[in-house]
Each structure stands twice: as C-alpha cells, then as structure tokens.
Amino acid sequence: MKLFGKERESLRIRKVQATRAVYVRPGNVEEQEVEIKLQTEDGERLDLRLRTREVRQLILDLNDSYEAINPPLSRGRNAAGWQGMDDR
C-alpha cells in the first residue's frame, strides 16, 4: 500500500483523536459521520471519515483485540468469563 508517498505495510500511530460530525446533504437527508485523526510516529497525519455503522464495527473489533491482551476483571456484578465460560 502506498501512503504518504511511501510503500507501507503498516503505520505506527502515536496519537488518535475522534470527533463526531453531522452533515446535511441536499434534499434534507442527514448523514452522520465520525472523523478519526491519526498521527504517525513520523509526524504525518491521516484523517479518516467513517459512517457510524463502520465505526460501530471498528469499536467492536478493537474491543475484542484489546480484551485478548487485557481481559476484563469484571463486568457488572458477575465475574468476567472468557469466551462465554462464566464462573457462576
């Protein structure tokens, strides 16, 4: 993939910022998008605009990845189970 004028396999991200924006399109159709701003270790910036349904899936995927490394200690009143195996 060519990004920022260089062939890249992956980017090291140093800073992430997200904002929510509402855009009004012609015909009074409202479309919601989330803007995600990424800054690489090299100082390059990448702005992504995603529709809310893509953001929802991204959050779910990131949450699963994060919990694989850092399992939650508890969820509410019940002990956290791993892959559906609760300690009840």
Biopython code that builds the backbone (N, CA, C, O; Angstrom):
import numpy as np
from Bio.PDB.StructureBuilder import StructureBuilder

atoms = [
    (1, "MET", "N", (0.840, -1.168, 0.000)),
    (1, "MET", "CA", (0.000, 0.000, 0.000)),
    (1, "MET", "C", (0.891, 1.239, 0.000)),
    (1, "MET", "O", (1.867, 1.306, 0.747)),
    (2, "LYS", "N", (0.562, 2.196, -0.820)),
    (2, "LYS", "CA", (1.331, 3.431, -0.849)),
    (2, "LYS", "C", (0.562, 4.488, -0.067)),
    (2, "LYS", "O", (-0.581, 4.814, -0.388)),
    (3, "LEU", "N", (1.217, 5.019, 0.969)),
    (3, "LEU", "CA", (0.593, 6.006, 1.835)),
    (3, "LEU", "C", (1.659, 7.010, 2.234)),
    (3, "LEU", "O", (2.769, 6.624, 2.600)),
    (4, "PHE", "N", (1.339, 8.281, 2.169)),
    (4, "PHE", "CA", (2.289, 9.353, 2.466)),
    (4, "PHE", "C", (3.504, 9.272, 1.560)),
    (4, "PHE", "O", (4.617, 9.597, 1.974)),
    (5, "GLY", "N", (3.292, 8.838, 0.317)),
    (5, "GLY", "CA", (4.374, 8.785, -0.647)),
    (5, "GLY", "C", (5.356, 7.650, -0.455)),
    (5, "GLY", "O", (6.399, 7.617, -1.108)),
    (6, "LYS", "N", (5.037, 6.709, 0.439)),
    (6, "LYS", "CA", (5.935, 5.590, 0.711)),
    (6, "LYS", "C", (5.147, 4.293, 0.661)),
    (6, "LYS", "O", (3.953, 4.261, 0.960)),
    (7, "GLU", "N", (5.844, 3.211, 0.274)),
    (7, "GLU", "CA", (5.225, 1.897, 0.353)),
    (7, "GLU", "C", (5.157, 1.490, 1.817)),
    (7, "GLU", "O", (6.172, 1.500, 2.515)),
    (8, "ARG", "N", (3.963, 1.132, 2.287)),
    (8, "ARG", "CA", (3.780, 0.806, 3.699)),
    (8, "ARG", "C", (3.069, -0.516, 3.859)),
    (8, "ARG", "O", (2.129, -0.813, 3.123)),
    (9, "GLU", "N", (3.507, -1.309, 4.810)),
    (9, "GLU", "CA", (2.782, -2.492, 5.246)),
    (9, "GLU", "C", (1.932, -2.133, 6.450)),
    (9, "GLU", "O", (0.813, -2.624, 6.600)),
    (10, "SER", "N", (2.467, -1.273, 7.308)),
    (10, "SER", "CA", (1.743, -0.818, 8.491)),
    (10, "SER", "C", (2.303, 0.531, 8.923)),
    (10, "SER", "O", (3.386, 0.933, 8.500)),
    (11, "LEU", "N", (1.554, 1.217, 9.766)),
    (11, "LEU", "CA", (1.972, 2.502, 10.301)),
    (11, "LEU", "C", (1.983, 2.427, 11.823)),
    (11, "LEU", "O", (1.100, 1.810, 12.418)),
    (12, "ARG", "N", (2.953, 3.036, 12.445)),
    (12, "ARG", "CA", (2.981, 3.160, 13.897)),
    (12, "ARG", "C", (2.266, 4.467, 14.246)),
    (12, "ARG", "O", (2.693, 5.547, 13.841)),
    (13, "ILE", "N", (1.181, 4.354, 14.998)),
    (13, "ILE", "CA", (0.374, 5.516, 15.349)),
    (13, "ILE", "C", (0.772, 6.004, 16.732)),
    (13, "ILE", "O", (0.859, 5.219, 17.676)),
    (14, "ARG", "N", (1.013, 7.301, 16.845)),
    (14, "ARG", "CA", (1.399, 7.900, 18.116)),
    (14, "ARG", "C", (0.216, 8.565, 18.809)),
    (14, "ARG", "O", (0.148, 8.570, 20.038)),
    (15, "LYS", "N", (-0.714, 9.123, 18.045)),
    (15, "LYS", "CA", (-1.801, 9.888, 18.634)),
    (15, "LYS", "C", (-3.083, 9.637, 17.851)),
    (15, "LYS", "O", (-3.065, 9.564, 16.622)),
    (16, "VAL", "N", (-4.205, 9.505, 18.577)),
    (16, "VAL", "CA", (-5.511, 9.286, 17.957)),
    (16, "VAL", "C", (-6.497, 10.279, 18.540)),
    (16, "VAL", "O", (-6.512, 10.515, 19.749)),
    (17, "GLN", "N", (-7.324, 10.861, 17.678)),
    (17, "GLN", "CA", (-8.363, 11.778, 18.120)),
    (17, "GLN", "C", (-9.594, 11.524, 17.270)),
    (17, "GLN", "O", (-9.477, 11.321, 16.062)),
    (18, "ALA", "N", (-10.770, 11.531, 17.878)),
    (18, "ALA", "CA", (-12.001, 11.310, 17.127)),
    (18, "ALA", "C", (-13.023, 12.382, 17.487)),
    (18, "ALA", "O", (-13.121, 12.813, 18.636)),
    (19, "THR", "N", (-13.775, 12.796, 16.480)),
    (19, "THR", "CA", (-14.858, 13.743, 16.678)),
    (19, "THR", "C", (-16.060, 13.248, 15.898)),
    (19, "THR", "O", (-15.916, 12.469, 14.956)),
    (20, "ARG", "N", (-17.235, 13.692, 16.282)),
    (20, "ARG", "CA", (-18.453, 13.308, 15.575)),
    (20, "ARG", "C", (-18.969, 14.526, 14.832)),
    (20, "ARG", "O", (-19.014, 15.629, 15.377)),
    (21, "ALA", "N", (-19.348, 14.322, 13.613)),
    (21, "ALA", "CA", (-19.865, 15.428, 12.808)),
    (21, "ALA", "C", (-21.163, 15.000, 12.142)),
    (21, "ALA", "O", (-21.338, 13.830, 11.802)),
    (22, "VAL", "N", (-22.059, 15.941, 11.960)),
    (22, "VAL", "CA", (-23.308, 15.686, 11.250)),
    (22, "VAL", "C", (-23.294, 16.544, 10.001)),
    (22, "VAL", "O", (-23.108, 17.759, 10.069)),
    (23, "TYR", "N", (-23.489, 15.913, 8.876)),
    (23, "TYR", "CA", (-23.513, 16.626, 7.606)),
    (23, "TYR", "C", (-24.927, 16.615, 7.051)),
    (23, "TYR", "O", (-25.597, 15.582, 7.075)),
    (24, "VAL", "N", (-25.377, 17.734, 6.563)),
    (24, "VAL", "CA", (-26.681, 17.814, 5.923)),
    (24, "VAL", "C", (-26.451, 17.817, 4.423)),
    (24, "VAL", "O", (-25.752, 18.677, 3.887)),
    (25, "ARG", "N", (-27.041, 16.855, 3.767)),
    (25, "ARG", "CA", (-26.901, 16.694, 2.317)),
    (25, "ARG", "C", (-28.080, 17.367, 1.602)),
    (25, "ARG", "O", (-29.089, 17.675, 2.236)),
    (26, "PRO", "N", (-27.963, 17.592, 0.318)),
    (26, "PRO", "CA", (-29.100, 18.136, -0.446)),
    (26, "PRO", "C", (-30.334, 17.257, -0.280)),
    (26, "PRO", "O", (-30.224, 16.032, -0.223)),
    (27, "GLY", "N", (-31.505, 17.878, -0.204)),
    (27, "GLY", "CA", (-32.740, 17.136, -0.014)),
    (27, "GLY", "C", (-33.038, 16.884, 1.448)),
    (27, "GLY", "O", (-33.897, 16.065, 1.774)),
    (28, "ASN", "N", (-32.333, 17.586, 2.342)),
    (28, "ASN", "CA", (-32.534, 17.472, 3.787)),
    (28, "ASN", "C", (-32.336, 16.061, 4.319)),
    (28, "ASN", "O", (-32.974, 15.680, 5.300)),
    (29, "VAL", "N", (-31.471, 15.285, 3.694)),
    (29, "VAL", "CA", (-31.135, 13.953, 4.198)),
    (29, "VAL", "C", (-29.902, 14.118, 5.085)),
    (29, "VAL", "O", (-28.853, 14.579, 4.634)),
    (30, "GLU", "N", (-30.047, 13.732, 6.360)),
    (30, "GLU", "CA", (-28.946, 13.886, 7.307)),
    (30, "GLU", "C", (-28.110, 12.622, 7.352)),
    (30, "GLU", "O", (-28.639, 11.529, 7.554)),
    (31, "GLU", "N", (-26.819, 12.765, 7.166)),
    (31, "GLU", "CA", (-25.902, 11.632, 7.253)),
    (31, "GLU", "C", (-24.873, 11.918, 8.327)),
    (31, "GLU", "O", (-24.284, 12.999, 8.354)),
    (32, "GLN", "N", (-24.653, 10.957, 9.212)),
    (32, "GLN", "CA", (-23.707, 11.135, 10.305)),
    (32, "GLN", "C", (-22.411, 10.411, 9.987)),
    (32, "GLN", "O", (-22.411, 9.281, 9.500)),
    (33, "GLU", "N", (-21.322, 11.079, 10.269)),
    (33, "GLU", "CA", (-20.002, 10.504, 10.072)),
    (33, "GLU", "C", (-19.135, 10.803, 11.288)),
    (33, "GLU", "O", (-19.371, 11.778, 12.001)),
    (34, "VAL", "N", (-18.150, 9.977, 11.518)),
    (34, "VAL", "CA", (-17.171, 10.197, 12.572)),
    (34, "VAL", "C", (-15.830, 10.421, 11.906)),
    (34, "VAL", "O", (-15.425, 9.666, 11.022)),
    (35, "GLU", "N", (-15.158, 11.449, 12.332)),
    (35, "GLU", "CA", (-13.829, 11.727, 11.800)),
    (35, "GLU", "C", (-12.799, 11.247, 12.810)),
    (35, "GLU", "O", (-12.850, 11.619, 13.982)),
    (36, "ILE", "N", (-11.872, 10.430, 12.359)),
    (36, "ILE", "CA", (-10.803, 9.910, 13.192)),
    (36, "ILE", "C", (-9.492, 10.463, 12.652)),
    (36, "ILE", "O", (-9.159, 10.283, 11.481)),
    (37, "LYS", "N", (-8.756, 11.140, 13.528)),
    (37, "LYS", "CA", (-7.477, 11.733, 13.132)),
    (37, "LYS", "C", (-6.353, 10.913, 13.745)),
    (37, "LYS", "O", (-6.317, 10.691, 14.956)),
    (38, "LEU", "N", (-5.442, 10.469, 12.897)),
    (38, "LEU", "CA", (-4.297, 9.681, 13.333)),
    (38, "LEU", "C", (-3.017, 10.451, 13.051)),
    (38, "LEU", "O", (-2.895, 11.107, 12.017)),
    (39, "GLN", "N", (-2.062, 10.370, 13.972)),
    (39, "GLN", "CA", (-0.750, 10.959, 13.748)),
    (39, "GLN", "C", (0.279, 9.859, 13.931)),
    (39, "GLN", "O", (0.283, 9.160, 14.945)),
    (40, "THR", "N", (1.147, 9.711, 12.947)),
    (40, "THR", "CA", (2.158, 8.654, 12.985)),
    (40, "THR", "C", (3.355, 9.100, 13.825)),
    (40, "THR", "O", (3.469, 10.264, 14.207)),
    (41, "GLU", "N", (4.236, 8.150, 14.099)),
    (41, "GLU", "CA", (5.473, 8.476, 14.809)),
    (41, "GLU", "C", (6.343, 9.434, 14.009)),
    (41, "GLU", "O", (7.164, 10.158, 14.574)),
    (42, "ASP", "N", (6.160, 9.436, 12.682)),
    (42, "ASP", "CA", (6.925, 10.340, 11.818)),
    (42, "ASP", "C", (6.314, 11.731, 11.743)),
    (42, "ASP", "O", (6.869, 12.611, 11.086)),
    (43, "GLY", "N", (5.163, 11.948, 12.416)),
    (43, "GLY", "CA", (4.511, 13.252, 12.398)),
    (43, "GLY", "C", (3.521, 13.436, 11.266)),
    (43, "GLY", "O", (2.913, 14.501, 11.156)),
    (44, "GLU", "N", (3.342, 12.432, 10.422)),
    (44, "GLU", "CA", (2.362, 12.517, 9.333)),
    (44, "GLU", "C", (0.957, 12.391, 9.908)),
    (44, "GLU", "O", (0.757, 11.732, 10.928)),
    (45, "ARG", "N", (-0.018, 13.022, 9.254)),
    (45, "ARG", "CA", (-1.402, 12.964, 9.718)),
    (45, "ARG", "C", (-2.265, 12.265, 8.688)),
    (45, "ARG", "O", (-2.074, 12.410, 7.481)),
    (46, "LEU", "N", (-3.217, 11.506, 9.195)),
    (46, "LEU", "CA", (-4.184, 10.821, 8.346)),
    (46, "LEU", "C", (-5.555, 11.038, 8.958)),
    (46, "LEU", "O", (-5.784, 10.689, 10.117)),
    (47, "ASP", "N", (-6.467, 11.612, 8.188)),
    (47, "ASP", "CA", (-7.832, 11.837, 8.641)),
    (47, "ASP", "C", (-8.750, 10.847, 7.946)),
    (47, "ASP", "O", (-8.773, 10.766, 6.718)),
    (48, "LEU", "N", (-9.507, 10.094, 8.737)),
    (48, "LEU", "CA", (-10.461, 9.123, 8.217)),
    (48, "LEU", "C", (-11.871, 9.603, 8.513)),
    (48, "LEU", "O", (-12.132, 10.129, 9.595)),
    (49, "ARG", "N", (-12.770, 9.430, 7.576)),
    (49, "ARG", "CA", (-14.189, 9.727, 7.797)),
    (49, "ARG", "C", (-14.963, 8.444, 7.577)),
    (49, "ARG", "O", (-14.952, 7.874, 6.486)),
    (50, "LEU", "N", (-15.632, 7.998, 8.621)),
    (50, "LEU", "CA", (-16.368, 6.744, 8.578)),
    (50, "LEU", "C", (-17.819, 6.982, 8.931)),
    (50, "LEU", "O", (-18.137, 7.805, 9.790)),
    (51, "ARG", "N", (-18.700, 6.252, 8.259)),
    (51, "ARG", "CA", (-20.107, 6.283, 8.645)),
    (51, "ARG", "C", (-20.263, 5.578, 9.978)),
    (51, "ARG", "O", (-19.441, 4.735, 10.337)),
    (52, "THR", "N", (-21.302, 5.916, 10.706)),
    (52, "THR", "CA", (-21.451, 5.396, 12.070)),
    (52, "THR", "C", (-21.518, 3.875, 12.105)),
    (52, "THR", "O", (-21.066, 3.285, 13.086)),
    (53, "ARG", "N", (-22.056, 3.215, 11.093)),
    (53, "ARG", "CA", (-22.117, 1.743, 11.127)),
    (53, "ARG", "C", (-20.723, 1.125, 11.001)),
    (53, "ARG", "O", (-20.459, 0.079, 11.596)),
    (54, "GLU", "N", (-19.827, 1.756, 10.236)),
    (54, "GLU", "CA", (-18.455, 1.268, 10.152)),
    (54, "GLU", "C", (-17.708, 1.521, 11.456)),
    (54, "GLU", "O", (-16.878, 0.710, 11.868)),
    (55, "VAL", "N", (-18.005, 2.653, 12.109)),
    (55, "VAL", "CA", (-17.367, 2.961, 13.388)),
    (55, "VAL", "C", (-17.789, 1.951, 14.446)),
    (55, "VAL", "O", (-16.966, 1.525, 15.256)),
    (56, "ARG", "N", (-19.059, 1.564, 14.448)),
    (56, "ARG", "CA", (-19.542, 0.576, 15.409)),
    (56, "ARG", "C", (-18.755, -0.731, 15.266)),
    (56, "ARG", "O", (-18.321, -1.308, 16.263)),
    (57, "GLN", "N", (-18.576, -1.193, 14.035)),
    (57, "GLN", "CA", (-17.840, -2.435, 13.810)),
    (57, "GLN", "C", (-16.372, -2.280, 14.202)),
    (57, "GLN", "O", (-15.780, -3.200, 14.766)),
    (58, "LEU", "N", (-15.785, -1.126, 13.908)),
    (58, "LEU", "CA", (-14.400, -0.867, 14.295)),
    (58, "LEU", "C", (-14.246, -0.927, 15.808)),
    (58, "LEU", "O", (-13.290, -1.521, 16.306)),
    (59, "ILE", "N", (-15.175, -0.320, 16.552)),
    (59, "ILE", "CA", (-15.115, -0.327, 18.010)),
    (59, "ILE", "C", (-15.239, -1.747, 18.546)),
    (59, "ILE", "O", (-14.504, -2.128, 19.458)),
    (60, "LEU", "N", (-16.156, -2.534, 17.996)),
    (60, "LEU", "CA", (-16.303, -3.917, 18.437)),
    (60, "LEU", "C", (-15.033, -4.727, 18.175)),
    (60, "LEU", "O", (-14.596, -5.492, 19.034)),
    (61, "ASP", "N", (-14.446, -4.560, 16.999)),
    (61, "ASP", "CA", (-13.219, -5.286, 16.660)),
    (61, "ASP", "C", (-12.052, -4.863, 17.556)),
    (61, "ASP", "O", (-11.283, -5.704, 18.021)),
    (62, "LEU", "N", (-11.927, -3.554, 17.795)),
    (62, "LEU", "CA", (-10.865, -3.066, 18.663)),
    (62, "LEU", "C", (-11.057, -3.565, 20.091)),
    (62, "LEU", "O", (-10.091, -3.939, 20.755)),
    (63, "ASN", "N", (-12.290, -3.570, 20.559)),
    (63, "ASN", "CA", (-12.577, -4.043, 21.907)),
    (63, "ASN", "C", (-12.181, -5.515, 22.058)),
    (63, "ASN", "O", (-11.560, -5.891, 23.052)),
    (64, "ASP", "N", (-12.534, -6.337, 21.086)),
    (64, "ASP", "CA", (-12.160, -7.755, 21.125)),
    (64, "ASP", "C", (-10.641, -7.920, 21.138)),
    (64, "ASP", "O", (-10.109, -8.737, 21.890)),
    (65, "SER", "N", (-9.955, -7.153, 20.314)),
    (65, "SER", "CA", (-8.492, -7.239, 20.255)),
    (65, "SER", "C", (-7.862, -6.797, 21.571)),
    (65, "SER", "O", (-6.924, -7.428, 22.059)),
    (66, "TYR", "N", (-8.379, -5.717, 22.141)),
    (66, "TYR", "CA", (-7.841, -5.208, 23.397)),
    (66, "TYR", "C", (-8.069, -6.202, 24.525)),
    (66, "TYR", "O", (-7.171, -6.442, 25.332)),
    (67, "GLU", "N", (-9.273, -6.786, 24.590)),
    (67, "GLU", "CA", (-9.580, -7.738, 25.656)),
    (67, "GLU", "C", (-8.786, -9.032, 25.523)),
    (67, "GLU", "O", (-8.591, -9.731, 26.517)),
    (68, "ALA", "N", (-8.330, -9.362, 24.334)),
    (68, "ALA", "CA", (-7.485, -10.547, 24.168)),
    (68, "ALA", "C", (-6.146, -10.355, 24.885)),
    (68, "ALA", "O", (-5.544, -11.321, 25.355)),
    (69, "ILE", "N", (-5.689, -9.120, 24.965)),
    (69, "ILE", "CA", (-4.435, -8.801, 25.639)),
    (69, "ILE", "C", (-4.672, -8.455, 27.107)),
    (69, "ILE", "O", (-3.897, -8.850, 27.978)),
    (70, "ASN", "N", (-5.753, -7.711, 27.377)),
    (70, "ASN", "CA", (-6.074, -7.237, 28.722)),
    (70, "ASN", "C", (-7.482, -7.680, 29.095)),
    (70, "ASN", "O", (-8.415, -6.885, 28.984)),
    (71, "PRO", "N", (-7.666, -8.928, 29.534)),
    (71, "PRO", "CA", (-9.007, -9.399, 29.879)),
    (71, "PRO", "C", (-9.613, -8.573, 31.011)),
    (71, "PRO", "O", (-8.906, -8.189, 31.943)),
    (72, "PRO", "N", (-10.909, -8.297, 30.938)),
    (72, "PRO", "CA", (-11.552, -7.511, 31.988)),
    (72, "PRO", "C", (-11.620, -8.319, 33.285)),
    (72, "PRO", "O", (-11.768, -9.541, 33.254)),
    (73, "LEU", "N", (-11.514, -7.640, 34.402)),
    (73, "LEU", "CA", (-11.614, -8.301, 35.693)),
    (73, "LEU", "C", (-13.063, -8.605, 36.050)),
    (73, "LEU", "O", (-13.354, -9.637, 36.654)),
    (74, "SER", "N", (-13.961, -7.717, 35.682)),
    (74, "SER", "CA", (-15.375, -7.968, 35.974)),
    (74, "SER", "C", (-16.247, -7.179, 35.019)),
    (74, "SER", "O", (-15.818, -6.189, 34.425)),
    (75, "ARG", "N", (-17.461, -7.632, 34.887)),
    (75, "ARG", "CA", (-18.468, -6.926, 34.095)),
    (75, "ARG", "C", (-19.715, -6.832, 34.957)),
    (75, "ARG", "O", (-20.454, -7.808, 35.086)),
    (76, "GLY", "N", (-19.951, -5.694, 35.535)),
    (76, "GLY", "CA", (-21.106, -5.538, 36.401)),
    (76, "GLY", "C", (-20.942, -6.353, 37.666)),
    (76, "GLY", "O", (-19.897, -6.294, 38.314)),
    (77, "ARG", "N", (-21.954, -7.104, 38.020)),
    (77, "ARG", "CA", (-21.926, -7.897, 39.251)),
    (77, "ARG", "C", (-21.356, -9.290, 39.037)),
    (77, "ARG", "O", (-21.019, -9.971, 40.005)),
    (78, "ASN", "N", (-21.245, -9.719, 37.807)),
    (78, "ASN", "CA", (-20.772, -11.073, 37.516)),
    (78, "ASN", "C", (-19.296, -11.074, 37.167)),
    (78, "ASN", "O", (-18.779, -10.109, 36.603)),
    (79, "ALA", "N", (-18.632, -12.149, 37.500)),
    (79, "ALA", "CA", (-17.227, -12.298, 37.098)),
    (79, "ALA", "C", (-17.161, -12.427, 35.585)),
    (79, "ALA", "O", (-18.042, -13.022, 34.963)),
    (80, "ALA", "N", (-16.133, -11.878, 35.012)),
    (80, "ALA", "CA", (-15.980, -11.943, 33.567)),
    (80, "ALA", "C", (-15.638, -13.369, 33.149)),
    (80, "ALA", "O", (-14.794, -14.024, 33.761)),
    (81, "GLY", "N", (-16.295, -13.830, 32.116)),
    (81, "GLY", "CA", (-15.984, -15.142, 31.562)),
    (81, "GLY", "C", (-15.145, -14.993, 30.320)),
    (81, "GLY", "O", (-15.160, -13.943, 29.678)),
    (82, "TRP", "N", (-14.428, -16.011, 29.982)),
    (82, "TRP", "CA", (-13.633, -15.971, 28.759)),
    (82, "TRP", "C", (-14.332, -16.825, 27.723)),
    (82, "TRP", "O", (-14.506, -18.024, 27.940)),
    (83, "GLN", "N", (-14.737, -16.249, 26.609)),
    (83, "GLN", "CA", (-15.447, -16.914, 25.520)),
    (83, "GLN", "C", (-16.706, -17.621, 26.031)),
    (83, "GLN", "O", (-16.983, -18.764, 25.669)),
    (84, "GLY", "N", (-17.462, -16.915, 26.883)),
    (84, "GLY", "CA", (-18.749, -17.429, 27.332)),
    (84, "GLY", "C", (-18.711, -18.353, 28.525)),
    (84, "GLY", "O", (-19.758, -18.859, 28.931)),
    (85, "MET", "N", (-17.548, -18.596, 29.107)),
    (85, "MET", "CA", (-17.465, -19.500, 30.251)),
    (85, "MET", "C", (-17.439, -18.669, 31.527)),
    (85, "MET", "O", (-16.379, -18.208, 31.948)),
    (86, "ASP", "N", (-18.596, -18.479, 32.139)),
    (86, "ASP", "CA", (-18.699, -17.677, 33.355)),
    (86, "ASP", "C", (-18.424, -18.519, 34.580)),
    (86, "ASP", "O", (-18.578, -19.740, 34.551)),
    (87, "ASP", "N", (-18.015, -17.866, 35.662)),
    (87, "ASP", "CA", (-17.752, -18.537, 36.941)),
    (87, "ASP", "C", (-18.985, -18.437, 37.822)),
    (87, "ASP", "O", (-18.901, -17.890, 38.921)),
    (88, "ARG", "N", (-20.112, -18.938, 37.385)),
    (88, "ARG", "CA", (-21.346, -18.837, 38.182)),
    (88, "ARG", "C", (-21.664, -20.128, 38.854)),
    (88, "ARG", "O", (-22.665, -20.225, 39.564)),
]
sb = StructureBuilder()
sb.init_structure("model")
sb.init_model(0)
sb.init_chain("A")
sb.init_seg("    ")
for serial, (resi, resn, name, xyz) in enumerate(atoms, 1):
    if name == "N":
        sb.init_residue(resn, " ", resi, " ")
    sb.init_atom(name, np.array(xyz, "f"), 0.0, 1.0, " ", f" {name:<3s}", serial, name[0])
structure = sb.get_structure()
